[in-house]
Amino acid sequence: MNTLLLNIQEAEKLNDLSTIISILSIGFVTILILLTISLFEVYKQKKRIIYLEKKLKLKQ
């Protein structure tokens, strides 16, 4: 009976560990997605600045 109780406790620890790993993985993926979105926004703004600079040079 004692070994059964130990096995149940070990299973709960493993379940907790897998839950923590899942939460950390979801957080990591979320951070990667947010970084990708913000880098894309910076890229779009940079292209816009280059376009406006060219347009301004053509006017002068």
C-alpha positions, 0 to 999 in steps of 0.5 A, spaced: 500 500 500 505 504 501 508 503 494 502 505 491 501 511 495 508 513 493 507 511 485 501 516 486 505 522 489 510 521 483 505 521 478 502 527 481 509 530 481 510 528 474 503 531 472 505 538 475 511 538 471 508 537 465 503 542 466 509 547 468 512 545 462 506 546 458 505 553 461 512 555 459 511 553 452 505 557 451 508 563 454 514 562 450 510 561 443 506 567 445 512 572 446 515 569 439 509 571 436 508 578 439 516 579 437 514 577 430 508 582 430 512 588 433 518 586 428 513 586 422 510 593 424 517 596 425 519 593 418 513 597 415 514 603 418 521 603 416 519 602 408 514 608 409 519 612 412 524 610 405 518 611 401 516 618 404 523 620 403 524 619 396 517 622 395 520 628 398 526 628 394 522 628 388 518 634 390 524 638 391 
